[in-house]
Amino acid sequence: MTTPQKPIGSGFGAHSTADDVLRGIDLNGKLALVTGGYSGIGLEATRSLAKAGAHVVVPARRPEVAAEALAGIEGVEVDELDLADLDSVRDFADRFLATGRGIDIVINSAAVMACPETRVGPGWEAQFATNHLGHFALVNRLWPAIEPGGARVVAVSSGGHHNSPIRWDDIGFEQGYDKWQAYGQAKTANVLFARHLDTLARDRGVRAFALHPGGILTPLQRHLPKSEMVDRGWIDEDGTPLNPAGFKSTQEGAATQVWAATSPALDGLGGVYLEDCEIAEPAPADGTRGGVRDYAIDPGEAARLWTLSAELTGVDAFAS
């Protein structure tokens, strides 16, 4: 069954931390893979998972930076991976599979947001390519290590998915680039990826979730000029975060992805979008933010995107 978008009474909320949701959960003997696990909320997820006993693999575009950020955290290893480069994804997956290890948790946390127009690979728009296609290829290539242990796969999406559905007539923004719509499309793709992966994989014991971590000021905002963040009410002229903007701490921001990856309350569930450590409700019909848009969890849209993604990346673990 596909999990309905209906809260389950998790007992956690917007200000729960990654450590809060892991309290009492023993991850000894578990292996977690966290992309982006050396910066922002990804770093906090890595730290909390390792603290709970997991061995955490952190693939990184800048492995030397990752090693420095993760220094002192036991049970963590770093390897090289550039999600915008499918050859790099293949090479990382091949190296990992050669170790013969299984994967219990995958958290796709790495992302770029609202960057200037950038083309990667064969000319793909960079946010769609990095946030979606790179993770799509990674999970499919790692499938031989993911399936045997009945892993959970977690796609870190965003409330930014409200900005745009999949633009089937111009996915690559060839007809004019808008950084926020491009980000929105990529984040919608993250939700649809988890939706269809769960459909394909649940009979094999693998479940998938997507989520909005909340608003958090992290290096994710590196492409935004200060003036834009001031205009949006995120920071003041001195660069100080404004509390009315409702930003979470990085520990709070990491909580929902860690909850998705480990919570016993989600056993037997999947294919659902989460926020604030809870299953989110459908977005309000009046267009206000919060919840999940119908287009992001539509099974037809999810299947269509999976087919396209398999064609673009040349990899599909479920192809007959």
C-alpha positions in Angstrom: 0.0 0.0 0.0 1.1 3.6 -0.6 1.2 5.6 2.5 -1.4 8.3 2.6 -0.4 11.9 3.3 -1.8 11.7 6.8 0.1 12.4 10.1 0.7 9.5 12.3 1.4 11.2 15.6 5.2 10.9 15.7 5.6 12.7 19.0 8.3 14.9 17.4 8.0 18.3 15.7 9.6 21.3 14.1 12.1 21.9 16.9 13.1 18.2 17.5 16.7 17.6 16.8 18.5 14.7 15.0 19.7 13.5 18.4 16.2 13.7 19.8 14.8 11.4 17.1 17.7 8.9 17.4 17.5 8.7 21.2 17.1 5.0 22.1 17.8 3.8 18.6 20.9 1.5 18.2 22.5 1.7 14.8 25.5 -0.5 15.6 26.3 -2.7 12.6 24.4 -0.4 10.2 25.9 1.3 7.2 24.5 4.7 6.2 25.5 6.6 3.0 24.9 10.4 3.2 25.5 12.6 0.2 26.4 16.1 1.3 27.2 14.6 4.7 29.9 17.1 5.4 28.1 20.4 5.3 25.0 22.0 6.8 22.2 19.6 7.7 24.0 16.7 6.0 26.9 17.1 8.5 24.5 17.1 11.4 22.9 13.9 10.1 26.3 12.3 9.7 27.3 13.3 13.2 24.1 12.0 14.8 24.0 8.7 12.9 27.6 8.0 13.8 26.8 8.9 17.4 24.0 6.3 17.4 26.5 3.6 16.2 26.2 3.7 12.4 29.2 3.6 10.1 28.7 6.5 7.7 30.0 6.8 4.2 30.2 10.4 2.9 30.7 10.7 -0.8 32.0 14.2 -1.5 32.8 16.4 -4.5 35.6 17.9 -2.4 36.9 15.0 -0.3 39.7 17.0 1.3 37.1 19.6 2.6 34.9 16.7 3.8 37.7 15.0 5.6 38.5 18.3 7.5 34.8 18.9 8.4 34.4 15.3 9.6 37.6 15.1 11.6 37.1 13.7 15.0 33.8 11.9 14.2 34.4 8.2 14.6 33.0 5.7 12.2 33.0 7.9 9.1 34.7 7.4 5.8 35.0 9.8 2.8 35.2 9.0 -0.9 35.0 11.1 -4.0 31.8 11.7 -5.9 30.5 14.5 -8.1 26.8 14.2 -8.6 26.9 16.4 -11.7 29.3 13.9 -13.4 27.7 10.6 -14.2 31.2 9.0 -14.8 32.1 10.0 -11.2 28.8 8.5 -9.9 29.6 5.2 -11.8 33.2 5.2 -10.5 32.1 5.8 -6.9 29.4 3.1 -7.1 31.9 0.6 -8.6 34.4 1.2 -5.8 31.7 0.8 -3.1 30.2 -2.3 -4.6 33.7 -3.9 -4.8 33.9 -3.8 -1.0 31.0 -6.2 -0.8 29.2 -4.2 1.9 25.5 -3.7 2.1 23.8 -0.4 2.7 21.0 0.0 5.3 20.4 3.8 4.9 20.7 6.1 2.0 20.2 9.8 2.6 20.4 12.0 -0.6 21.1 15.3 1.2 23.5 17.0 -1.2 22.0 19.8 -3.3 22.5 23.1 -5.1 20.0 25.9 -4.8 19.1 28.9 -7.0 22.5 28.9 -8.8 23.2 31.0 -11.9 22.4 29.2 -15.1 24.9 26.3 -15.4 25.1 23.4 -17.8 26.6 20.1 -16.9 27.1 16.8 -18.7 25.5 16.9 -22.2 24.0 20.3 -21.4 21.7 19.5 -18.6 20.4 22.3 -16.3 22.6 21.9 -13.2 20.0 21.9 -10.5 18.0 19.1 -12.1 21.1 17.2 -13.0 22.8 17.5 -9.6 19.8 17.3 -7.2 17.9 14.6 -9.2 19.7 12.8 -12.0 22.9 12.3 -10.0 21.0 10.8 -7.1 18.9 8.7 -9.4 21.9 7.2 -11.0 23.6 6.7 -7.7 20.8 4.8 -6.1 20.3 2.7 -9.2 24.0 1.8 -9.4 24.2 1.0 -5.7 21.0 -1.2 -5.9 22.9 -4.5 -5.4 24.1 -3.2 -2.0 20.7 -1.5 -1.1 18.3 -4.3 -1.8 19.6 -7.2 0.3 19.2 -5.4 3.7 15.8 -3.8 3.1 17.3 -0.3 3.2 15.5 3.0 3.6 16.2 5.6 0.9 15.6 9.2 1.9 15.4 12.0 -0.7 15.9 15.4 0.9 13.5 17.6 -1.1 12.2 21.1 0.0 9.2 23.2 0.4 10.7 24.8 -2.7 8.9 22.0 -4.7 5.9 24.4 -4.5 7.7 26.6 -7.0 7.3 24.3 -10.0 6.0 20.9 -11.2 8.1 19.0 -13.8 8.2 21.2 -16.9 7.8 18.5 -19.5 7.9 20.9 -22.4 11.1 22.5 -21.2 12.8 20.5 -18.4 16.2 22.0 -19.3 15.1 25.7 -19.3 16.2 26.1 -22.8 13.5 28.7 -23.3 14.6 31.0 -20.5 16.2 30.3 -17.1 14.6 31.1 -13.7 16.7 29.9 -10.8 13.9 29.5 -8.4 11.7 27.6 -10.8 14.6 25.4 -11.7 15.2 24.7 -8.0 11.5 23.9 -7.6 11.5 21.5 -10.5 14.5 19.7 -9.1 12.9 19.4 -5.6 9.7 18.1 -7.2 11.8 15.6 -8.9 13.2 14.4 -5.6 9.7 13.8 -4.3 8.6 11.9 -7.4 11.8 9.8 -7.3 11.0 8.6 -3.8 7.4 8.1 -4.7 8.2 5.7 -7.6 11.2 4.0 -6.0 8.9 3.0 -3.2 6.4 1.6 -5.7 9.1 -0.4 -7.4 11.0 -1.5 -4.3 8.6 -2.0 -1.5 7.9 -5.7 -2.4 11.6 -6.2 -2.0 11.6 -4.7 1.5 13.1 -1.3 0.5 11.1 1.8 1.4 11.6 5.4 0.2 10.7 8.8 1.6 11.0 12.4 0.6 11.0 15.4 2.9 11.2 19.1 3.5 13.8 19.7 6.2 12.5 23.2 7.0 14.2 26.5 6.5 17.8 26.5 7.6 20.6 29.0 6.9 23.5 26.8 5.6 26.0 26.9 2.8 23.1 25.9 0.5 22.5 29.7 0.2 26.0 30.3 -1.2 24.6 31.4 -4.6 22.3 34.0 -3.2 23.4 37.6 -2.9 23.1 39.2 0.5 20.7 41.8 -0.8 18.3 39.0 -1.9 18.3 37.4 1.5 17.8 40.8 3.1 14.8 41.5 0.8 13.4 38.1 1.6 13.6 38.8 5.4 16.0 36.1 6.1 18.8 38.2 7.5 19.4 41.8 8.4 21.9 44.2 6.8 24.6 42.9 9.1 24.0 39.3 8.0 22.3 38.3 11.3 19.5 35.7 10.8 16.0 37.1 11.6 14.0 34.9 14.0 10.7 35.9 12.4 11.8 34.1 9.3 11.4 30.8 11.2 14.7 29.3 10.5 15.7 26.1 12.2 19.1 25.2 13.6 21.1 22.7 11.6 20.4 20.0 14.3 16.7 20.7 13.9 17.0 20.8 10.1 18.7 17.4 10.1 16.0 15.8 12.2 13.4 14.9 9.6 15.9 13.1 7.3 17.3 11.1 10.2 13.7 10.3 11.4 12.8 9.1 8.0 15.9 6.9 7.8 15.5 5.2 11.2 12.1 5.6 12.9 10.3 2.4 13.9 7.0 4.5 13.5 7.6 4.4 9.7 8.0 0.6 9.5 5.8 -0.7 6.8 5.2 2.7 5.3 6.8 4.6 2.4 6.3 6.6 -0.8 5.4 9.6 1.3 6.5 13.2 1.8 7.5 14.3 5.4 8.0 17.6 7.2 8.8 18.4 10.8 9.3 14.7 11.7 5.8 13.8 10.6 4.0 12.7 7.5 2.9 15.9 5.8 -0.7 16.6 4.7 -1.6 17.6 1.2 -0.9 21.3 0.4 -3.8 23.7 1.0 -6.0 24.3 -2.0 -5.5 28.1 -1.7 -1.9 27.8 -2.8 -0.3 28.7 0.5 2.9 26.9 1.5 3.0 23.8 3.6 2.3 20.2 2.9 2.9 18.5 -0.5 1.6 19.5 -3.9 -0.5 16.8 -5.7 1.8 17.0 -8.7 4.8 15.9 -6.6 3.2 12.7 -5.4 1.2 11.8 -8.6 2.0 8.2 -9.5 1.7 8.9 -13.2 4.1 11.8 -13.0 6.5 9.7 -10.9 6.5 6.9 -13.4 7.0 9.3 -16.3 10.0 10.9 -14.6 11.5 7.6 -13.7 11.4 6.5 -17.4 12.9 9.8 -18.5 15.6 9.7 -15.9 16.6 6.1 -16.9 16.9 7.2 -20.5 19.0 10.3 -19.6 21.3 8.5 -17.2 21.5 5.1 -19.0 20.8 3.2 -15.8 17.7 1.5 -14.3 18.1 -1.2 -11.7 14.5 -2.3 -12.3 14.6 -2.6 -16.1 13.2 -6.0 -17.2 
